[in-house]
Structures are given as structure tokens and as C-alpha cells.
């Protein structure tokens, strides 16, 4: 009983002062809330340590928002917030595109308004009706609708209408033509060869077009194999620099 009174007094003092040391002491007392909440979600593909970290951060935010004048126990106030943060964490992980927290909160509110207006109007509400109910510009509602669409994963096997009738999305995805790649590579190589002298071009052609060994090239040119090796490295370094540029 005495400990509970002490904690209540500490909470009142923290609400007034926002003292960091006092906050840390309070967190050490209430950390069990994060532990219990994290253990509830173990076995769903996320390690306990990660869940505990999410829950602990949520506990800190709950303490920052707590208002003792509402006569609500901190444990009763913090527990739903901590569990909600963990659920949001799982929801965000399941999305291929993650939205900012503010956008997530507004989307959730828009869903609630849509459901409410659908019941009232006996039909799906228009964007302007949603905007009026949420007291937001209609442009914001359109942005939220686009954000909602961006997080929806569509299968490549899904059929869509085209000029040729129904086709799968996979059939409509463009692919890079090997012919264009070949043209680009040939143009790049032509420009690179123009920057080499006759001897460098000859070594490159003999090595990579005619597939001759360094020893054979050295015998044909009347030089040492070491010389051909150094020249080849020099040429390749030039081409590498050109490619990086």
C-alpha cells in the first residue's frame, strides 16, 4: 500500500516536473508491463528482445502522455497503449511499403469514418463527405486513399482488362531487351577502344576476341610475357575507370 502511494506521488511529481531521473525510476517500477505485453506476442515470428524493445518505448511514450488529474491508474492507462504499439509493429512489418505513423493514424481514422458514414447513408461515402466528416481538405483524403492503395500487395497472376481482353499483370510487365543491351555494350566498347593506342587495342583483341594466351601474344609481338601481362592490366584498368565514370 505504501509503495503504491509512493508511486502515485512520484507520478504526480513527474507530471509537474518531467524530471528525467524520476522518469527512469518510474520506468524501472513499471517495466513489468512491457515484459508481460511482449511475452503475449512471442511465437509470431519476432524475437522476444525485439518485442520487449517496442513495448519499452511504448511504455516511455505512455508515461510522457500520462495525466494524473484524470484519476486513472498508470498501469490501466499504459497497458492498452503498449499492446497497441506491438500490434502496430506487426502490422507495419507485414506491409511491403511502410507508411509514416501519422499517415497510419489518419488512415485508421478514415476507415472508422467510412464505416460510420456507410451505415448512416446506406451507401459508400464520397471523398468530399469523408473530408467534411473528418474536417480535412479533400486533397488530404485523396492522398490517404493513394497511400491505402500503395500498401496493398497485388498478385502478378491477377487479371486486368487490356485491349486484347483479360490478361495477367505478369504479361503486361515490360522486360529489358537483350538487343538493346548488346547495342549499349557495343557502343561503350567502341568508345573505350578509341581511347587506346594501337598496341593496347591489339593485346585486348588477341586476348578477349581471339582467346590467345599471354605467352602466344608475347611470341607474336616479340616481347616478354611479363610485358603483355602489364599491358593487359593497364588496359583493363583504363576500361574499369571508364565504366565507373
KARA-V741251 format. One record per residue. OMEGA is omega in degrees with one decimal (none if undefined). NEAR is the number of other C-alpha atoms within 8 Angstrom. D_CENTER is the distance of its C-alpha to the mean C-alpha in whole Angstrom. Layout:
<<OMEGA;NEAR;D_CENTER> <OMEGA;NEAR;D_CENTER>>
//
This chain:
<<-179.6;4;47> <179.3;5;48> <179.1;6;44> <178.3;7;43> <178.5;8;45> <179.4;8;44> <178.2;9;40> <179.1;8;41> <178.7;8;43> <178.6;10;40> <178.4;10;37> <179.7;9;40> <-179.0;9;40> <178.3;11;36> <-178.3;10;36> <-171.9;6;38> <-174.3;6;37> <180.0;9;34> <-175.4;7;35> <-179.9;6;32> <178.3;6;35> <177.6;10;36> <-179.3;11;32> <178.5;8;32> <177.9;8;35> <179.5;11;34> <178.8;10;31> <178.8;7;32> <-174.3;7;35> <-177.2;9;32> <179.4;10;29> <178.9;7;31> <178.4;11;29> <179.8;13;26> <-178.9;10;27> <-178.6;8;29> <-179.6;13;25> <-178.8;13;23> <179.2;8;26> <-173.6;6;26> <177.6;8;23> <179.4;11;23> <179.9;6;23> <175.5;5;20> <179.5;5;18> <-179.3;8;17> <180.0;8;19> <-177.5;9;22> <178.5;6;21> <178.8;8;17> <179.8;13;19> <178.2;12;21> <177.7;8;19> <-178.8;11;17> <-179.5;16;21> <177.1;11;22> <177.7;8;20> <178.5;11;21> <177.8;15;25> <-180.0;9;25> <177.9;8;23> <178.4;12;26> <178.1;10;29> <-176.4;6;28> <-171.9;6;28> <178.8;9;31> <-175.0;6;34> <-177.0;9;38> <-179.8;5;40> <177.5;5;38> <175.9;5;40> <177.8;8;37> <-176.5;6;37> <179.3;8;34> <179.1;8;33> <179.8;8;33> <-171.5;11;31> <-172.9;12;28> <178.4;10;28> <179.8;8;27> <-179.3;11;24> <179.5;15;23> <177.9;10;23> <178.6;8;21> <179.2;11;18> <177.7;12;18> <176.7;8;18> <179.2;8;15> <178.0;9;13> <-179.6;8;14> <-179.7;8;13> <179.2;9;10> <-176.6;8;9> <-178.7;6;11> <175.7;9;9> <176.4;7;7> <-176.5;6;6> <-179.1;8;6> <174.7;8;9> <-177.3;6;10> <-178.8;6;13> <179.0;6;16> <177.4;9;15> <-179.0;9;14> <179.9;8;18> <176.5;9;19> <178.9;10;18> <178.4;8;20> <-179.5;8;23> <176.7;10;23> <-178.9;8;23> <-180.0;8;26> <178.9;11;28> <-179.8;11;28> <-179.2;8;29> <-179.1;8;32> <177.9;13;33> <177.5;11;33> <-177.4;8;36> <-174.0;6;38> <-177.2;8;38> <177.1;7;38> <176.6;7;35> <-177.8;8;32> <175.2;10;32> <179.0;6;31> <-179.4;9;28> <177.7;7;31> <176.3;8;32> <-179.7;14;29> <-179.9;13;29> <-179.2;9;32> <-179.4;8;32> <-178.0;8;29> <179.4;6;30> <174.1;9;28> <-178.3;8;28> <177.2;9;28> <178.4;6;25> <178.5;9;23> <177.9;12;23> <178.5;9;22> <178.3;8;19> <178.3;11;18> <176.9;8;19> <177.6;8;17> <178.5;9;14> <-179.7;9;16> <-175.3;7;16> <-178.3;8;13> <179.0;10;11> <179.6;7;14> <-179.3;6;14> <179.3;5;17> <176.7;6;19> <178.6;7;21> <-178.9;7;24> <-177.8;8;24> <177.4;8;27> <178.8;8;28> <175.9;8;31> <179.5;7;32> <-179.4;4;35> <-176.5;6;36> <-179.4;6;35> <177.3;8;32> <178.4;11;30> <177.9;11;27> <-179.2;12;24> <-178.8;7;24> <-176.1;6;27> <-179.8;7;26> <178.6;6;23> <176.9;4;24> <-179.7;4;25> <-178.4;6;26> <177.9;6;30> <179.6;6;31> <178.8;6;34> <178.1;8;32> <179.2;9;30> <179.0;8;34> <179.4;8;35> <179.8;8;33> <179.9;8;33> <178.8;8;37> <177.9;8;37> <-178.9;8;35> <179.5;8;37> <179.1;8;40> <179.5;8;39> <-179.3;10;39> <179.8;8;42> <-179.0;7;44> <-179.6;6;43> <174.0;9;45> <-173.6;7;48> <-178.3;6;51> <179.7;6;51> <178.0;11;47> <-178.4;10;47> <179.0;8;49> <-179.0;12;48> <-179.0;11;44> <-178.9;9;46> <-177.0;11;48> <-168.9;12;45> <173.8;8;42> <-179.6;7;45> <174.6;7;48> <178.6;7;46> <177.0;9;49> <177.2;7;49> <-179.9;10;49> <179.3;8;53> <179.4;8;54> <179.6;14;52> <179.1;13;54> <179.4;9;57> <-176.2;6;57> <-179.7;6;57> <178.6;6;59> <179.3;8;57> <177.0;9;55> <178.3;10;52> <179.8;6;51> <179.6;9;51> <179.7;13;49> <179.3;9;47> <-179.9;8;46> <179.3;10;46> <178.1;11;44> <179.6;8;41> <-179.6;8;42> <-179.3;11;41> <176.5;8;38> <177.2;8;37> <-179.8;8;38> <179.6;9;36> <178.5;8;33> <179.5;8;33> <179.3;8;33> <-179.9;6;30> <178.0;5;28> <none;4;30>>
//
